[in-house]
Amino acid sequence: MKIATINIARISSEERLILLLNYCLTQKFDVVGLQEVAFASCPILENHFQLFAAPGPNKAGTAILVAKHLAVHHSVCDPDGRLISVQFNNVSFVSLYAPSGRVFRDERSAFFRVIVPAFLSSIKRPLILVGDFNAVDGPQDRIRLAGTKPSTPVDHALVALVASLELVDMWKALRPRDLGHTFTHQGGSARIDRIYCSRSIKNSVTDIRLDSTYVTDHSAILAHCSLLSETSKEERPKSCIWKLNVSIVSEDAFGSLFRNFLATVSALPLRRTNVSEWWD
């Protein structure tokens, strides 16, 4: 089966959505993780794929396209739209979009250290985790042009996340000598779009490569996965929103972690002038 991850940069026009559809059909994708998704539904795509979307309150969320011949048994997303998962017979597929930019560095760190592990704790393993991580875990994953402001070369929260979940970076595993940078800008380039999988299934993911699309300014990552078996399409599952298991708030370890998290986010710059707007 052919899988991919693509940051689609909030496209919404009919013309660009048709370009995205034609690209996916031409590549014969079976499962596609999308990031920076601005729509909750899209008839253009849904005529050919099952669509599971979580645009989030900022209309920059995540989605997963699934070929209609594949049976999805369960789907779940987080309220902010930064994580969405679908479950197949023997593997879960997760699309992720991390906070971007220097100003949200602390927010991104908290996302990797708290939100992602909590979300994935409810997801059936093994898993394939794809998306735009807006971070790198090695100096070779980012190039800065002379005269541009340097940025942190390694996101230690991402490193800790990958290690704790025993994930394998499939680009490094299959193409260790290639940079694989997926996003180029006027100050340089970086490998921020990635495909990870559980260590137990790393041998099932093969032939990973980049493809420059005419849909977005990010390169798509394409790979093959032998785990996704063809099964007859069953009744579409009801989507649901992930919620925290409240029993863990009584655990001392979680209490300490959560207090540190609150201390961190309380120091972040406000993005709303009215406190009553925060929840929405």
VEXTIRO-939173 format. One record per atom (N, C-alpha, C): x, y, z. Coordinates in nm, 2 decimals, always signed. Example, Ala and Ser with C-alpha at 12.3 -4.5 7.8 and 13.67 -1.06 7.14 Angstrom:
REM residues 2
c1  c2  c3
+1.32  -0.57  +0.78
+1.23  -0.45  +0.78
+1.32  -0.33  +0.78
+1.28  -0.22  +0.71
+1.37  -0.11  +0.71
+1.29  +0.00  +0.79
This chain:
REM residues 280
c1  c2  c3
+0.08  -0.12  +0.00
+0.00  +0.00  +0.00
+0.09  +0.13  +0.00
+0.04  +0.23  -0.07
+0.12  +0.35  -0.08
+0.06  +0.46  +0.02
+0.15  +0.51  +0.10
+0.11  +0.61  +0.20
+0.19  +0.74  +0.17
+0.14  +0.85  +0.23
+0.21  +0.98  +0.20
+0.17  +1.08  +0.31
+0.25  +1.18  +0.33
+0.22  +1.29  +0.41
+0.24  +1.42  +0.34
+0.15  +1.52  +0.34
+0.16  +1.64  +0.27
+0.10  +1.76  +0.35
+0.18  +1.86  +0.37
+0.13  +1.99  +0.42
+0.06  +2.06  +0.31
-0.07  +2.09  +0.32
-0.14  +2.15  +0.20
-0.16  +2.30  +0.22
-0.10  +2.36  +0.32
-0.10  +2.51  +0.34
-0.24  +2.57  +0.33
-0.33  +2.51  +0.40
-0.47  +2.57  +0.41
-0.54  +2.60  +0.28
-0.51  +2.52  +0.18
-0.58  +2.54  +0.05
-0.73  +2.52  +0.07
-0.80  +2.61  -0.01
-0.95  +2.60  +0.00
-1.02  +2.62  -0.13
-0.95  +2.68  -0.23
-1.01  +2.70  -0.36
-1.04  +2.57  -0.43
-1.14  +2.57  -0.51
-1.18  +2.46  -0.59
-1.07  +2.41  -0.68
-1.00  +2.51  -0.74
-0.89  +2.48  -0.84
-0.78  +2.40  -0.77
-0.74  +2.45  -0.65
-0.63  +2.38  -0.58
-0.67  +2.25  -0.52
-0.79  +2.24  -0.48
-0.84  +2.11  -0.42
-0.85  +2.01  -0.54
-0.88  +2.05  -0.66
-0.88  +1.96  -0.77
-0.74  +1.92  -0.80
-0.64  +2.01  -0.79
-0.50  +1.97  -0.81
-0.46  +1.87  -0.71
-0.50  +1.89  -0.58
-0.46  +1.79  -0.48
-0.52  +1.66  -0.51
-0.65  +1.65  -0.55
-0.71  +1.53  -0.58
-0.64  +1.46  -0.70
-0.62  +1.53  -0.80
-0.55  +1.47  -0.92
-0.41  +1.42  -0.88
-0.34  +1.49  -0.80
-0.21  +1.44  -0.75
-0.22  +1.31  -0.68
-0.32  +1.30  -0.59
-0.34  +1.18  -0.51
-0.38  +1.06  -0.59
-0.47  +1.09  -0.69
-0.51  +0.98  -0.78
-0.40  +0.94  -0.87
-0.32  +1.03  -0.92
-0.21  +0.99  -1.01
-0.11  +0.91  -0.94
-0.08  +0.94  -0.81
+0.01  +0.87  -0.73
-0.04  +0.74  -0.68
-0.17  +0.72  -0.69
-0.24  +0.60  -0.64
-0.22  +0.57  -0.49
-0.24  +0.68  -0.42
-0.22  +0.67  -0.27
-0.34  +0.59  -0.21
-0.31  +0.52  -0.11
-0.41  +0.44  -0.03
-0.44  +0.52  +0.10
-0.34  +0.58  +0.16
-0.36  +0.66  +0.28
-0.27  +0.78  +0.28
-0.33  +0.90  +0.30
-0.26  +1.02  +0.30
-0.28  +1.10  +0.43
-0.18  +1.14  +0.50
-0.19  +1.23  +0.61
-0.17  +1.38  +0.56
-0.27  +1.46  +0.59
-0.26  +1.60  +0.55
-0.25  +1.69  +0.67
-0.18  +1.80  +0.65
-0.16  +1.90  +0.76
-0.19  +2.04  +0.71
-0.21  +2.14  +0.80
-0.26  +2.27  +0.77
-0.39  +2.26  +0.68
-0.49  +2.19  +0.74
-0.61  +2.16  +0.68
-0.72  +2.26  +0.72
-0.79  +2.33  +0.63
-0.88  +2.43  +0.67
-1.03  +2.39  +0.65
-1.05  +2.27  +0.61
-1.19  +2.22  +0.59
-1.23  +2.10  +0.67
-1.35  +2.09  +0.71
-1.40  +1.98  +0.78
-1.46  +1.87  +0.69
-1.50  +1.92  +0.57
-1.56  +1.83  +0.47
-1.51  +1.89  +0.33
-1.51  +1.80  +0.23
-1.47  +1.84  +0.10
-1.52  +1.74  +0.00
-1.64  +1.78  -0.07
-1.70  +1.69  -0.17
-1.60  +1.65  -0.28
-1.51  +1.74  -0.32
-1.42  +1.71  -0.43
-1.33  +1.59  -0.39
-1.28  +1.58  -0.27
-1.20  +1.47  -0.22
-1.29  +1.35  -0.19
-1.40  +1.38  -0.13
-1.48  +1.27  -0.07
-1.55  +1.19  -0.18
-1.55  +1.23  -0.31
-1.60  +1.15  -0.42
-1.51  +1.04  -0.45
-1.38  +1.05  -0.40
-1.28  +0.94  -0.44
-1.22  +0.88  -0.31
-1.22  +0.95  -0.20
-1.16  +0.90  -0.08
-1.26  +0.91  +0.04
-1.23  +0.83  +0.14
-1.29  +0.86  +0.28
-1.21  +0.97  +0.34
-1.28  +1.07  +0.39
-1.21  +1.18  +0.45
-1.24  +1.19  +0.60
-1.13  +1.20  +0.68
-1.14  +1.22  +0.82
-1.07  +1.35  +0.85
-1.14  +1.46  +0.89
-1.07  +1.59  +0.90
-1.10  +1.65  +1.04
-1.00  +1.73  +1.09
-1.01  +1.80  +1.21
-0.95  +1.94  +1.19
-1.02  +2.03  +1.13
-0.95  +2.16  +1.10
-0.91  +2.24  +1.22
-0.98  +2.22  +1.34
-0.95  +2.29  +1.46
-1.00  +2.43  +1.46
-0.99  +2.50  +1.57
-1.05  +2.64  +1.58
-0.98  +2.74  +1.49
-0.85  +2.71  +1.45
-0.78  +2.81  +1.37
-0.77  +2.77  +1.22
-0.85  +2.67  +1.18
-0.86  +2.63  +1.04
-0.72  +2.59  +0.99
-0.64  +2.53  +1.07
-0.51  +2.48  +1.03
-0.48  +2.35  +1.10
-0.57  +2.25  +1.07
-0.56  +2.13  +1.15
-0.50  +2.01  +1.06
-0.56  +1.90  +1.08
-0.51  +1.78  +1.02
-0.62  +1.70  +0.95
-0.59  +1.61  +0.87
-0.69  +1.52  +0.80
-0.62  +1.39  +0.75
-0.70  +1.29  +0.72
-0.64  +1.17  +0.66
-0.74  +1.13  +0.55
-0.68  +1.10  +0.43
-0.75  +1.05  +0.32
-0.73  +0.90  +0.32
-0.84  +0.82  +0.30
-0.82  +0.68  +0.30
-0.90  +0.62  +0.17
-0.83  +0.54  +0.10
-0.89  +0.48  -0.02
-1.02  +0.41  +0.02
-1.12  +0.41  -0.07
-1.25  +0.35  -0.03
-1.25  +0.20  -0.02
-1.14  +0.13  -0.07
-1.14  -0.01  -0.05
-1.08  -0.06  +0.08
-1.04  +0.04  +0.17
-0.98  +0.01  +0.30
-1.09  +0.03  +0.41
-1.10  -0.06  +0.50
-1.19  -0.05  +0.61
-1.13  +0.02  +0.73
-1.19  +0.13  +0.77
-1.15  +0.20  +0.89
-1.24  +0.17  +1.01
-1.18  +0.12  +1.12
-1.26  +0.08  +1.23
-1.29  +0.18  +1.34
-1.21  +0.29  +1.34
-1.22  +0.39  +1.44
-1.14  +0.51  +1.40
-1.19  +0.63  +1.44
-1.11  +0.75  +1.42
-1.13  +0.84  +1.54
-1.03  +0.92  +1.57
-1.03  +1.01  +1.68
-0.94  +1.13  +1.65
-0.98  +1.24  +1.71
-0.90  +1.36  +1.69
-0.89  +1.44  +1.82
-0.79  +1.53  +1.83
-0.79  +1.62  +1.95
-0.86  +1.75  +1.92
-0.91  +1.82  +2.02
-1.00  +1.94  +2.00
-0.93  +2.05  +1.92
-0.80  +2.06  +1.92
-0.73  +2.17  +1.85
-0.70  +2.13  +1.71
-0.73  +2.01  +1.67
-0.71  +1.96  +1.53
-0.57  +1.93  +1.49
-0.48  +1.93  +1.59
-0.34  +1.90  +1.56
-0.30  +1.76  +1.55
-0.39  +1.67  +1.59
-0.37  +1.53  +1.58
-0.50  +1.46  +1.54
-0.49  +1.36  +1.45
-0.61  +1.28  +1.41
-0.55  +1.14  +1.37
-0.63  +1.04  +1.41
-0.59  +0.90  +1.39
-0.71  +0.82  +1.33
-0.67  +0.73  +1.25
-0.76  +0.62  +1.20
-0.70  +0.49  +1.23
-0.79  +0.39  +1.26
-0.74  +0.26  +1.30
-0.79  +0.16  +1.19
-0.69  +0.08  +1.14
-0.72  -0.03  +1.05
-0.71  -0.16  +1.13
-0.72  -0.27  +1.06
-0.72  -0.40  +1.13
-0.60  -0.42  +1.22
-0.48  -0.39  +1.16
-0.35  -0.42  +1.23
-0.26  -0.30  +1.25
-0.30  -0.18  +1.23
-0.22  -0.07  +1.25
-0.30  +0.06  +1.26
-0.25  +0.16  +1.33
-0.32  +0.29  +1.34
-0.23  +0.39  +1.26
-0.30  +0.48  +1.20
-0.23  +0.58  +1.12
-0.27  +0.72  +1.17
-0.16  +0.80  +1.21
-0.18  +0.93  +1.28
-0.12  +1.04  +1.20
-0.20  +1.15  +1.18
-0.15  +1.27  +1.11
-0.13  +1.38  +1.22
-0.02  +1.45  +1.22
+0.02  +1.55  +1.32
+0.06  +1.68  +1.26
+0.02  +1.79  +1.32
+0.07  +1.92  +1.28
+0.11  +2.00  +1.40
+0.24  +2.01  +1.42
+0.30  +2.08  +1.54
+0.29  +2.23  +1.53
+0.28  +2.30  +1.64
+0.29  +2.45  +1.63
+0.42  +2.50  +1.57
+0.41  +2.60  +1.49
+0.53  +2.65  +1.41
+0.58  +2.78  +1.45
+0.71  +2.81  +1.42
+0.77  +2.94  +1.45
+0.84  +2.95  +1.58
+0.94  +3.04  +1.58
+1.02  +3.06  +1.70
+0.93  +3.11  +1.82
+0.83  +3.19  +1.80
+0.75  +3.25  +1.90
+0.67  +3.14  +1.98
+0.65  +3.02  +1.91
+0.57  +2.91  +1.97
+0.66  +2.80  +2.01
+0.79  +2.82  +2.03
+0.89  +2.72  +2.06
+0.85  +2.65  +2.19
+0.81  +2.72  +2.29
+0.77  +2.66  +2.42
+0.64  +2.58  +2.41
+0.55  +2.64  +2.33
+0.42  +2.57  +2.30
+0.45  +2.44  +2.23
+0.54  +2.44  +2.13
+0.57  +2.32  +2.06
+0.63  +2.21  +2.15
+0.72  +2.26  +2.24
+0.79  +2.17  +2.33
+0.68  +2.10  +2.42
+0.59  +2.18  +2.47
+0.48  +2.12  +2.55
+0.39  +2.03  +2.47
+0.37  +2.06  +2.35
+0.29  +1.97  +2.26
+0.36  +1.83  +2.25
+0.49  +1.83  +2.23
+0.56  +1.70  +2.21
+0.57  +1.63  +2.35
+0.59  +1.70  +2.46
+0.61  +1.64  +2.59
+0.48  +1.60  +2.66
+0.37  +1.67  +2.63
+0.25  +1.64  +2.70
+0.13  +1.59  +2.61
+0.10  +1.67  +2.51
-0.02  +1.65  +2.43
-0.01  +1.52  +2.35
+0.10  +1.51  +2.27
+0.11  +1.40  +2.18
+0.12  +1.26  +2.26
+0.20  +1.25  +2.37
+0.20  +1.12  +2.44
+0.06  +1.09  +2.50
-0.01  +1.19  +2.55
-0.14  +1.17  +2.61
-0.24  +1.12  +2.50
-0.23  +1.18  +2.38
-0.32  +1.14  +2.27
-0.29  +1.00  +2.23
-0.16  +0.97  +2.21
-0.12  +0.84  +2.15
-0.14  +0.73  +2.26
-0.16  +0.76  +2.38
-0.18  +0.66  +2.48
-0.31  +0.59  +2.46
-0.40  +0.65  +2.39
-0.53  +0.59  +2.36
-0.54  +0.53  +2.23
-0.43  +0.53  +2.15
-0.43  +0.48  +2.02
-0.37  +0.34  +2.01
-0.44  +0.25  +1.94
-0.39  +0.11  +1.93
-0.26  +0.10  +1.86
-0.17  +0.02  +1.91
-0.04  +0.00  +1.85
-0.04  -0.13  +1.76
+0.05  -0.14  +1.67
+0.15  -0.05  +1.63
+0.09  +0.07  +1.55
+0.18  +0.17  +1.53
+0.13  +0.29  +1.46
+0.22  +0.35  +1.36
+0.17  +0.42  +1.27
+0.24  +0.50  +1.17
+0.21  +0.64  +1.20
+0.31  +0.72  +1.23
+0.29  +0.87  +1.27
+0.36  +0.95  +1.16
+0.27  +1.03  +1.09
+0.32  +1.12  +0.98
+0.28  +1.26  +1.01
+0.35  +1.35  +0.95
+0.31  +1.49  +0.96
+0.42  +1.60  +0.95
+0.38  +1.72  +0.98
+0.47  +1.83  +0.98
+0.50  +1.86  +1.12
+0.62  +1.83  +1.16
+0.66  +1.84  +1.30
+0.72  +1.98  +1.34
+0.75  +2.06  +1.23
+0.80  +2.19  +1.25
+0.92  +2.19  +1.35
+1.00  +2.09  +1.35
+1.11  +2.07  +1.43
+1.21  +1.97  +1.37
+1.33  +1.97  +1.42
+1.43  +1.87  +1.37
+1.50  +1.81  +1.49
+1.56  +1.70  +1.47
+1.62  +1.63  +1.58
+1.77  +1.60  +1.56
+1.83  +1.67  +1.46
+1.97  +1.66  +1.43
+2.02  +1.78  +1.35
+2.14  +1.82  +1.36
+2.19  +1.94  +1.29
+2.19  +1.92  +1.14
+2.20  +1.80  +1.09
+2.19  +1.78  +0.95
+2.05  +1.80  +0.89
+1.95  +1.81  +0.97
+1.82  +1.83  +0.93
+1.78  +1.97  +0.90
+1.87  +2.07  +0.92
+1.84  +2.21  +0.90
+1.96  +2.28  +0.84
+1.94  +2.35  +0.73
+2.05  +2.43  +0.67
+2.01  +2.58  +0.68
+2.10  +2.66  +0.73
+2.08  +2.81  +0.73
+2.17  +2.88  +0.64
+2.12  +2.97  +0.56
+2.21  +3.04  +0.46
+2.29  +3.15  +0.54
+2.40  +3.18  +0.49
+2.49  +3.28  +0.55
+2.41  +3.41  +0.57
+2.43  +3.47  +0.69
+2.37  +3.60  +0.72
+2.23  +3.59  +0.78
+2.17  +3.47  +0.79
+2.04  +3.45  +0.84
+2.05  +3.42  +0.99
+1.94  +3.45  +1.06
+1.94  +3.43  +1.21
+1.94  +3.28  +1.24
+2.03  +3.23  +1.32
+2.03  +3.08  +1.35
+1.91  +3.04  +1.44
+1.87  +2.92  +1.43
+1.77  +2.87  +1.51
+1.82  +2.74  +1.58
+1.74  +2.70  +1.68
+1.79  +2.58  +1.76
+1.79  +2.46  +1.66
+1.91  +2.39  +1.65
+1.92  +2.28  +1.55
+1.85  +2.16  +1.60
+1.83  +2.14  +1.73
+1.77  +2.01  +1.78
+1.66  +2.04  +1.87
+1.54  +1.98  +1.85
+1.43  +2.00  +1.94
+1.43  +1.88  +2.04
+1.48  +1.90  +2.16
+1.50  +1.79  +2.25
+1.36  +1.72  +2.29
+1.26  +1.80  +2.29
+1.12  +1.74  +2.32
+1.08  +1.64  +2.21
+1.12  +1.67  +2.09
+1.09  +1.57  +1.98
+1.18  +1.45  +2.00
+1.30  +1.47  +2.03
+1.39  +1.35  +2.05
+1.34  +1.26  +2.16
+1.29  +1.32  +2.27
+1.24  +1.25  +2.38
+1.11  +1.17  +2.35
+1.03  +1.24  +2.27
+0.90  +1.17  +2.22
+0.93  +1.05  +2.14
+1.02  +1.06  +2.04
+1.05  +0.95  +1.96
+1.11  +0.83  +2.04
+1.20  +0.87  +2.13
+1.26  +0.76  +2.21
+1.16  +0.69  +2.30
+1.08  +0.77  +2.37
+0.98  +0.71  +2.46
+0.88  +0.62  +2.40
+0.84  +0.65  +2.27
+0.74  +0.58  +2.20
+0.80  +0.47  +2.12
+0.94  +0.46  +2.12
+1.01  +0.36  +2.04
+0.97  +0.37  +1.89
+0.98  +0.49  +1.84
+0.95  +0.51  +1.70
+1.08  +0.51  +1.62
+1.06  +0.48  +1.49
+1.17  +0.48  +1.39
+1.14  +0.58  +1.29
+1.24  +0.67  +1.27
+1.24  +0.77  +1.16
+1.27  +0.70  +1.03
+1.17  +0.68  +0.95
+1.19  +0.59  +0.83
+1.28  +0.65  +0.72
+1.28  +0.79  +0.72
+1.38  +0.85  +0.62
+1.52  +0.81  +0.66
+1.55  +0.83  +0.79
+1.69  +0.80  +0.84
+1.72  +0.65  +0.82
+1.62  +0.57  +0.84
+1.64  +0.42  +0.84
+1.66  +0.37  +0.69
+1.59  +0.43  +0.60
+1.60  +0.39  +0.46
+1.69  +0.47  +0.37
+1.72  +0.60  +0.41
+1.80  +0.68  +0.32
+1.89  +0.77  +0.41
+1.98  +0.70  +0.49
+2.06  +0.77  +0.59
+2.16  +0.87  +0.53
+2.19  +0.86  +0.40
+2.29  +0.95  +0.34
+2.23  +1.07  +0.27
+2.09  +1.07  +0.26
+2.02  +1.18  +0.19
+1.97  +1.27  +0.29
+1.98  +1.40  +0.27
+1.93  +1.50  +0.36
+1.78  +1.50  +0.37
+1.71  +1.49  +0.26
+1.56  +1.47  +0.27
+1.49  +1.60  +0.32
+1.54  +1.72  +0.30
+1.48  +1.84  +0.34
+1.34  +1.86  +0.26
+1.24  +1.89  +0.34
+1.11  +1.89  +0.28
+1.05  +2.04  +0.26
+1.12  +2.13  +0.33
+1.07  +2.27  +0.32
+1.18  +2.37  +0.30
+1.18  +2.45  +0.19
+1.28  +2.54  +0.16
+1.22  +2.68  +0.17
+1.30  +2.77  +0.23
+1.25  +2.91  +0.24
+1.37  +3.00  +0.21
+1.35  +3.13  +0.22
+1.46  +3.23  +0.18
+1.58  +3.22  +0.28
+1.56  +3.16  +0.40
+1.67  +3.15  +0.49
+1.74  +3.02  +0.49
+1.69  +2.92  +0.42
+1.75  +2.79  +0.42
+1.65  +2.68  +0.39
+1.67  +2.56  +0.45
+1.58  +2.45  +0.43
+1.58  +2.36  +0.55
+1.48  +2.27  +0.56
+1.48  +2.18  +0.68
+1.40  +2.06  +0.65
+1.42  +1.95  +0.72
+1.35  +1.83  +0.71
+1.24  +1.82  +0.83
+1.13  +1.89  +0.81
+1.03  +1.90  +0.91
+0.91  +1.81  +0.89
+0.90  +1.76  +0.77
+0.79  +1.67  +0.74
+0.85  +1.52  +0.75
+0.78  +1.44  +0.82
+0.84  +1.30  +0.85
+0.74  +1.19  +0.85
+0.79  +1.07  +0.84
+0.71  +0.95  +0.86
+0.79  +0.86  +0.96
+0.72  +0.84  +1.08
+0.77  +0.75  +1.18
+0.68  +0.63  +1.19
+0.73  +0.52  +1.24
+0.65  +0.40  +1.27
+0.70  +0.33  +1.39
+0.62  +0.25  +1.45
+0.66  +0.17  +1.57
+0.78  +0.08  +1.53
+0.87  +0.06  +1.62
+0.99  -0.02  +1.59
+0.95  -0.16  +1.54
+0.84  -0.21  +1.60
+0.80  -0.35  +1.57
+0.76  -0.37  +1.42
+0.73  -0.26  +1.35
+0.68  -0.28  +1.21
+0.77  -0.20  +1.11
+0.89  -0.17  +1.15
+0.98  -0.09  +1.07
+1.01  -0.16  +0.94
+1.02  -0.29  +0.94
+1.05  -0.36  +0.81
+0.93  -0.36  +0.71
+0.82  -0.32  +0.76
+0.70  -0.32  +0.67
+0.70  -0.19  +0.58
+0.77  -0.09  +0.62
+0.77  +0.04  +0.54
+0.90  +0.04  +0.46
+0.88  +0.06  +0.33
+0.99  +0.05  +0.23
+0.98  +0.17  +0.13
+1.09  +0.18  +0.06
+1.09  +0.27  -0.06
+1.04  +0.41  -0.04
+1.10  +0.48  +0.06
+1.05  +0.61  +0.10
+1.12  +0.71  +0.01
+1.05  +0.82  -0.03
+1.11  +0.92  -0.12
+1.04  +1.05  -0.11
+1.10  +1.16  -0.16
+1.03  +1.29  -0.16
+0.98  +1.32  -0.30
+0.87  +1.40  -0.30
+0.82  +1.44  -0.43
+0.78  +1.59  -0.42
+0.83  +1.67  -0.51
+0.79  +1.81  -0.51
+0.66  +1.82  -0.59
+0.56  +1.87  -0.52
+0.42  +1.88  -0.58
+0.40  +2.02  -0.63
+0.29  +2.03  -0.71
+0.25  +2.16  -0.75
+0.13  +2.21  -0.67
+0.11  +2.14  -0.56
-0.01  +2.17  -0.47
+0.03  +2.27  -0.36
+0.16  +2.25  -0.31
+0.20  +2.33  -0.19
+0.35  +2.35  -0.19
+0.40  +2.43  -0.10
+0.54  +2.47  -0.09
+0.62  +2.36  -0.01
+0.56  +2.26  +0.04
+0.62  +2.15  +0.11
+0.64  +2.04  +0.01
+0.75  +1.96  +0.02
+0.76  +1.84  -0.05
+0.68  +1.73  +0.02
+0.61  +1.64  -0.06
+0.54  +1.53  -0.01
+0.64  +1.42  +0.02
+0.61  +1.34  +0.12
+0.69  +1.22  +0.15
+0.60  +1.10  +0.11
+0.66  +1.01  +0.03
+0.59  +0.89  -0.02
+0.66  +0.77  +0.03
+0.58  +0.66  +0.07
+0.64  +0.54  +0.11
+0.54  +0.42  +0.09
+0.59  +0.30  +0.09
+0.51  +0.18  +0.08
+0.50  +0.11  +0.21
+0.38  +0.06  +0.25
+0.37  -0.01  +0.37
+0.29  -0.14  +0.34
+0.35  -0.25  +0.38
+0.29  -0.38  +0.35
+0.19  -0.42  +0.46
+0.17  -0.34  +0.56
+0.08  -0.38  +0.67
-0.07  -0.35  +0.63
-0.09  -0.25  +0.55
-0.23  -0.21  +0.52
-0.29  -0.31  +0.42
-0.36  -0.41  +0.46
-0.41  -0.51  +0.37
-0.54  -0.46  +0.32
-0.57  -0.50  +0.20
-0.70  -0.46  +0.13
-0.81  -0.54  +0.20
-0.91  -0.47  +0.24
-1.03  -0.53  +0.30
-1.15  -0.46  +0.25
-1.26  -0.53  +0.25
-1.39  -0.47  +0.20
-1.43  -0.35  +0.29
-1.48  -0.25  +0.23
-1.51  -0.13  +0.30
-1.64  -0.16  +0.39
-1.62  -0.13  +0.52
-1.74  -0.15  +0.61
-1.81  -0.01  +0.63
-1.91  -0.01  +0.71
-1.98  +0.11  +0.74
-1.89  +0.21  +0.80
-1.90  +0.33  +0.75
-1.80  +0.44  +0.80
-1.82  +0.45  +0.95
-1.71  +0.45  +1.03
-1.72  +0.47  +1.17
-1.75  +0.61  +1.21
-1.81  +0.63  +1.32
-1.84  +0.76  +1.37
-1.71  +0.82  +1.43
-1.68  +0.94  +1.39
-1.57  +1.01  +1.44
-1.59  +1.05  +1.59
-1.49  +1.06  +1.66
-1.50  +1.11  +1.80
-1.38  +1.19  +1.84
-1.40  +1.27  +1.94
-1.29  +1.36  +1.99
-1.23  +1.30  +2.11
-1.10  +1.29  +2.11
-1.02  +1.23  +2.22
-1.04  +1.32  +2.35
-1.06  +1.26  +2.46
-1.07  +1.33  +2.59
-0.97  +1.26  +2.69
-0.92  +1.34  +2.78
-0.83  +1.29  +2.88
-0.89  +1.20  +2.97
-0.83  +1.09  +3.01
-0.87  +0.99  +3.11
-0.85  +1.06  +3.24
-0.96  +1.11  +3.31
-0.95  +1.19  +3.43
-0.89  +1.12  +3.55
-0.88  +0.99  +3.54
-0.83  +0.91  +3.66
-0.68  +0.94  +3.68
-0.61  +0.98  +3.57
-0.47  +1.01  +3.59
-0.43  +1.13  +3.67
-0.53  +1.22  +3.69
-0.50  +1.34  +3.76
-0.47  +1.32  +3.91
-0.51  +1.20  +3.96
-0.48  +1.16  +4.09
-0.34  +1.11  +4.11
-0.27  +1.09  +4.00
-0.13  +1.03  +4.01
-0.03  +1.15  +4.04
+0.06  +1.13  +4.13
+0.15  +1.23  +4.17
+0.24  +1.27  +4.05
+0.29  +1.17  +3.97
+0.38  +1.20  +3.86
+0.31  +1.29  +3.76
+0.18  +1.26  +3.73
+0.11  +1.35  +3.63
+0.08  +1.49  +3.69
+0.05  +1.49  +3.82
+0.03  +1.62  +3.88
+0.15  +1.72  +3.87
+0.27  +1.66  +3.89
+0.39  +1.74  +3.88
+0.41  +1.78  +3.74
+0.39  +1.69  +3.64
+0.41  +1.72  +3.50
+0.31  +1.83  +3.46
+0.19  +1.82  +3.51
+0.09  +1.92  +3.46
+0.11  +2.05  +3.52
+0.16  +2.06  +3.65
+0.19  +2.19  +3.71
+0.30  +2.26  +3.63
+0.40  +2.18  +3.59
+0.51  +2.24  +3.51
+0.46  +2.29  +3.37
+0.37  +2.21  +3.32
+0.31  +2.25  +3.19
+0.23  +2.38  +3.20
+0.15  +2.40  +3.31
+0.08  +2.52  +3.33
+0.17  +2.64  +3.35
+0.28  +2.61  +3.42
+0.38  +2.72  +3.44
+0.44  +2.77  +3.31
+0.46  +2.67  +3.22
+0.52  +2.71  +3.09
+0.42  +2.78  +3.00
+0.30  +2.73  +2.99
+0.21  +2.80  +2.90
+0.16  +2.93  +2.95
+0.16  +2.95  +3.08
+0.11  +3.08  +3.14
+0.21  +3.19  +3.10
+0.33  +3.15  +3.07
+0.43  +3.26  +3.03
+0.43  +3.29  +2.88
+0.35  +3.21  +2.80
+0.35  +3.24  +2.66
+0.27  +3.36  +2.63
+0.30  +3.43  +2.52
+0.23  +3.55  +2.48
+0.08  +3.52  +2.45
-0.01  +3.61  +2.48
-0.15  +3.59  +2.46
-0.18  +3.60  +2.31
-0.27  +3.52  +2.26
-0.32  +3.53  +2.12
-0.46  +3.58  +2.12
-0.52  +3.60  +2.23
-0.66  +3.66  +2.24
-0.66  +3.78  +2.34
-0.73  +3.88  +2.31
-0.74  +4.00  +2.40
-0.84  +3.98  +2.50
-0.94  +3.89  +2.48
-1.05  +3.86  +2.57
-1.04  +3.72  +2.62
-1.03  +3.71  +2.76
-1.01  +3.58  +2.82
-1.13  +3.48  +2.78
-1.25  +3.53  +2.76
-1.36  +3.45  +2.73
-1.35  +3.38  +2.59
-1.26  +3.43  +2.51
-1.24  +3.37  +2.38
-1.14  +3.26  +2.37
-1.07  +3.24  +2.48
-0.96  +3.13  +2.48
-1.02  +2.99  +2.45
-1.13  +2.96  +2.52
-1.18  +2.82  +2.50
-1.22  +2.79  +2.36
-1.28  +2.89  +2.29
-1.32  +2.87  +2.15
-1.20  +2.87  +2.06
